Amino acid sequence: MATPTSSLSTIDAALLHLERPHAPLNVGALLTLERPLEPPELERRLRGRLRGLRRLAQRPASGWIGLTGPYWEDAFDFRLDEHVFRWGLPAPGGPAELDAVVAQIIAQPLPPHRPLWQVHVIDGLHGGRGAVLFEAHACMVSGITGLRMLQALLDRAGDRDLDAPLPPPRPGPTAVARAADALRRARSTASAAWRARPAPTARGRLDALVESVQKARADEVPALPWNVPVGPRRQVCLLDVEAADVEVLLGRGGLPEVALAGLAGGLQSYLTGRGGALPALEAMALVPLTVTAAEPGPSRSRSSAMRVRLPLRAPDADARVGATRAILDRMSSEAAWRGVSGLLQVADWLPPALLAGLLRRLRTGRVANVLATTLSGPREARTLCGRSIEAIHPLLPIVDSVGLSFAVCAYAGRLHAALVGDAATLPDLSKLAGGVGQTFTEQARLARSSG
């Protein structure tokens, strides 16, 4: 009997089709630990909790003769040891060495014939510490699913491991069973597309969609040095904001506006430091988000994104935070995500083969200058296999024409950020990271002086 399967959502299928060999769409989370972790310990943790994370033992499979889109299938040859790797940092094991190893790892595509995730245990950090890098394709962890998957592996005080064996491998379905399952999914896909067809009452919403898309096309994006086709190599810079500063910063604004204001200040410092003038137009950030549809149903929440102008010309950190807050408030009230969400709804109506063909031939335009996101991690400190977690740095991919990403995670009273850039166009990424860190410090200082 065929194993029950589920289709990838439209956005997850799009992420799968949009990947290029030189630009893997992998997201990650780097955990810094108080002391090193042995791979066998981590494998026991994964075994003990794999039953609740079925997606880790599944891989995307192609649809059937174009009638269905890609779907999740159990990897019947799944082996845990093929997903856990060990790395050693060269001496002295400082931030530069860690950044270089992380950049090397995330530049590699994940093997498509296996479940699209890996875990990298990193030894040799200065001070007797260790690190673990969780990496997965974006199609596995879109929205908040990835953060939930990560948190399921971490411990609160008093948690215990269940050293359960992996379930025994099951034989794969026969060709007849696969065909029957494909026909069932084709009928389900056609039925869903029919239900999602535009109704007469949707005319107003479709008009709003067209207007939103036209506005998005009219919003010009300045050409910055990294907004070109990217190469295969990456630069990574990690930075942290002290707890005392975080308390002050988040007391004056929400995490998204604080983080985006910090990014804007870093870009301002970096671009002026290179001796050039600021672009005539403000830089644009593409920010993923999850939206809830007005209509009831099982798929009310879906991934989307909005484009946010970054106030590069604000005179100081305080004005920058205020300007970012005003921009986010205005864009939320205008439903700035509607164009992306509407396009996804249109994609739901397309035959899977046509959608896949369009996405594989798509050339990524300059839709933004930087990819940016913020994550609210655990508020209290967590452990992994008995090791205290000192920091959680999230990592976003980069794509052609958007060769810079910025991600921030709030964890246990601190902010941890990571910048990822194309090594050819951003060889001095550390200068941009320094500018972002300095902006966070300035924001906290001004908040204290005015509070």
N, C-alpha and C positions, 0 to 999 in steps of 0.2 A: 504494500500500500504506500502511496506517495505521502511524504511528510507534508503537513499543512504549510502553506507558504503565504506570504503577504507581499503585495506589490510595493515598490518604492514610491514615495510621494513624488509629485511633480518636481518639487524643488530638489529633492534628493537625487532623482533621476537626472535632472539638469546638471547638478554638481558632478555626477559620474561622467556624463558626456562631455562636460567642459574641460576636464583635465587634459593637460598636455604633458608629454614626457619630460620636458624641461621645466615644467611648472606644476608639480604635484599639489593637489588640493588637500593637504593634510593639516589637521589642527593638532595641537598638543598642549600638554600641561607638564611643566617641569617642577618636581617636588624636591626641595632641598631638605635633607634629613640630618639629624644631630650626629649620626654615625652611619657607616656604610651598611648596606643591605646585601645579603647573599641571594643570588638568583633562586636556589632551591626554596628559600623561605617565601619569596614572592610567588613562585609557582604553586606552593601549598595554599597561599592566600587565594590565588585565582581559582584553584580547584575547589576550595571550600565555598566560594561564592559564585561560581560560574552558573549554577542552576538558576539563579535569579537574573542572570545577564545573558539570556539566550543569544542575543545579537552577536556576542563575541565568538560564537561558534557558527556563524552564518556568513555567507558571502553573496554578493550580487550575482545573479544569473541573467543571461540575456533572455528577452522575451521570445515568444514562439512565432516564427515567420512574420514578424511585424504586426501581429494581431494584439500582442500584449507588450507592455513595457517591462523593464527589468524588475526582478522580484528577488526576495531573500530566500535562499535555500540553505538547508543544513549542510555544513561541510563534513561529509561522511569520512573523509580522511584527515580530520582535524587532529593536530598534535600540538600540545601546549608549548613544548620546547622549541617549536619553530617560530614562536612569537616573542620569546624572551631572550635578550642579548645582553652581553656584558662589555663595558668599555672602561679603559683606564686613562686618566688624564696624565699628560706629561707634567713633570715638575715645572713650576712649584704648585700647580693645581689651583691657580687663582681664577678670578673672574674671566680673564682673557682666554685661558685654556678651556674653561667650561663653555664660554660663548662659542668658541671655534668648534668644539665637538658637537654641540647642539646644532649649529649651522650645518655641519656635515651630515648629521642624521636626517634633518628635516628636508634636505635637498633631494633625498632619494625617494623615488616612487615606491609604493607598497606593492608586493607581488599580487597581481590581480586574481590568481588562482587560489588564493588563501583568504580567510577573513581579513578585512582591511584594517588591521590594527597591529601594533607592536609595542613592547615595553623594553626600555633600555636602562639597565642598571649601570650607573656610572660611579667608579671608584676614584680615589686619589685626590679628592678635594682638600684644599688647605684646612688645617685644623682638625683633621681626623673625621671630617663629615662625608656624607654620601649624597647621591642624587638618583632620582628615578624619573625618566621621561616617558610619559604615556603619549602615544601617537596613534591617531586614527584618521581615516578618510573623512572629509566633511560630510559625505552622504550618510555616515553612520551617526553623526553627533550634531546634526543641525538643530537649531533651537536650543533648548535647555537640556536635551537628552544627554549630551556628553557630560555635563556637570553632574547630573544624577548618576551616571555610570561611574564616574570617578569617586563621588562621595560614597557609593556603595562599597568601595574597596577600603575606605578609610575607617578608623576606629574612633569612637568616643570612649570616655573613661568607662571601664567595666565590660567592654565588648570582648567576646571570645571568638576564636576561630573554630570553624568546623572543618576538620581535615578530612573532607569527604572525597572519595575517588571520583574521577571523571566517569560519566556514564559510558558504558561500552559502545563502541561504534556500531551503527546500524547499517545494513546494506542499503545502497542507493536504490531509488525507485527504478522500475523497469521502464523501457521505452514506451510501452503502452500506458503505464501509469503517468509518465511525464506528459504524454499527449493529452490524456484525459484531464490532467490538472491544468494544462495550458488552455484547453477549450473552456474549462470552468472559469479561469481567470479572464479569458477573452470576453465571455458573456458578461462577467461582472464589470469589466472595463467599459464595455459598450453601454451597459445599463447605467453606470455612473455618469458617463458622458452625456447620455440622454437626459438624465435628471438635472445635470448641470447646464443644459442648454439655456441660452438667454430667453427669458420669458418676456411677454409684452410689457409687463410692469417693470422690467429691468432696463427699459430704454433710457430712463434718466440716469441710471448708474453707468450705463455704457457711454453715454455722452460725457459724464464726468470723467470716466476713464480716459476717453480720447483727449479731453482737455488736459488732464493731468500728464499724459504721456507727451503731448505736444509741448507742455510747459517744461517737462524734464529735458526734452531735446533742445529747447531754447536756452536752458541754463548752461552757459559756457563754463568749461573747466580749464583753468590755466595750465599751460604746459610747463611742468617742473622737470628737473633733470632725470628723474627716475620714471617718468611717464612715457616709457618706450618699451618695446619688446624686451622681456627679461631674459637673462642667461640662466645657465644651470647651477650657478654657485650662489650661496647665501651668506649674508652677514647677520649676526644676532647680537643684540645688546640687552642685557637684563638690568633693571634698576629697581630700587626699593625706596619707599617713603616711610620714615620713622613713625612709630605709633603716636608720638606726641603731636606731630604735624598732621597726621590723618584725622585725629579727633577734632582739631581746629578746622581743617578743611571741610570735613563732612558736616560740621556744625553750621557752615555758611552756605552749603549747597548740596545737591544730590551727586551721586557718584558719576553719572554721565557728564554733567556740566563741568565738574572738577577735572575729570580726566581729559575731556576734549579741550578745555581751556589750557591745561598743561601741555597738550600736544601742540596747540596753536602757538603758545609761547616758545616752545622748543623749535618749531619751524621758523618762527620769526628770527630767533637768534641764529639759527643755522644758516638761513638764506642770506641774511645781512652779513654774517661772518665770512661768507664765501666771496664777499666783495660785490655782489650783485644787488640790484634793486628788488624790492618785493614785487610780486606780480600785480598787474593792474586789477585783476579780479582776486577776490579772496579764495583761498584754497578750499577744496571740497573733500569731505570725508564721507565714505559710504559706510553706514552703520547698520548691521543686521539687527533685527528685532522680531519678536513674535507678536502677531496681532490676532484679535478675536473677531470672527465674522459676526455680522448682525443676525444672520439666520441661524436657528438652532440646528443641531445635528452632530454626528460623531466627529466631524473634522472642523470644528469651529475655530480652533487655534491653528495657525499656519505661519511658516517662516516668511518674512518679508525683509525690507530694508528701506532706509531713507537716506537721502543725501543732505549733509549738514555743512553749511558754510563755516569756516574757521576764522575767527576775527584776528587776523595777523597784525592788523594795524592798531589794536588797542594799546593805549599808552602805558598801562601797567597791568599787573596780575589781577588786581581787584576789578578793573574795568573789563578785563578779558573774561572773568567768570560771569560778570553781569551780562555782558553781550552774548555769551554762549547760552546763558539761561533764557534770555529773551528769544534767541533764535530757536531753541528747542521748544519753548512754549508756543511760539507762533507756528512752527511746523507741525506740532502735535494737533493744534486746533484746526489746521488746514488739511489734516490727514495726508501728510506729505508722502506716506508710504503707499498711497492708493494706486499710484501708477505701477509699482512693482507687483503689488498684490493682484491688481487687475490683469496684468500680463500673465501672471501664474494661472489665474482663472481661465484666461483664453487658452493657455497651454493645455489645460485640462480637457479642452474640447478637441485637441488635435490628435490624429492617429499616432500611436507610439512610434512607429517607424518614421513618420514625417518629422516629429519632434526631435528624435534622435539625429536624423540627418541634418536638420537645420542647426542643431547645437554643435555637432562635430565640425561643421563648416564655418561656424561663426568666428569672426575675427573680433577679439575683444577691443572695443573702443576705449577712449579715455573717459570713462564714466565718472571717475573720481581721481583725486590725487593720492588718497591713502585709504586703506581699509582699517576700520577702527571698531572696537567693541569693549564693553565693560561687563564684568561678571561679579555677582555677589556670592562669594564663597562662604564656607562655614564661619560663623561668628566666633566660635570657640576653637581653641587649638585642637588638632587631631593628631593621631599617630598612624603609622603604617608598619605593621609587623613589629610593634613595640618601639619603634623609633619616632621621636617627636618630629613633626613636620614644621620646619622653620619658615618656609616660604612656598607659595604656589604661583608660578609664573605661567600665564596662558600664552599660547603661540598661535598666530593666525598665518595662513599662507599668503603669498603674493601671486599676482597674475600678470599677463602681458598688459602693458600700458598702466598698470597700477603696481609699481615695484616697491611699495612700502606698506607695511602693516603695523598696527599699534594695538595692543591689548592690555587691559588692566584688570586685576582681580583683587577684590577686597577680602582679606583673610585674617581672622583673629586680630582685628584692630590695626592692621597694616595694609598698605597698598603695594602690590607687586606688579610691575609692568615689563613688557617685552616688546622690543622693536625688531622687526625682520625686514631686511632690505636686499635688493639685488646687489651682489658683490661688485659687479662691473660699474654700476652707476652710483652706488653709495658705499664706496670703500671706506669713507670716513664716518660711518654710521655712529660711531662712539661720540662724535661731536654733537650730533643731533640728540642722542640720549643724554649727554651732559646738559644740553639746553633744556630738555624736558625736566630733568631732575632739579635744575636751578629754578625753573618756573614754579614747580611744586613748593620749593622752599620759600620763594618770594610770596606765593599766595598765602602760605601759612603765616609768614611774618606780618604781612599787611592785615590779615584777619585778626591776629593778636593785637596789633596796635590800634585797630579800629573797634575792637570788642571790649 
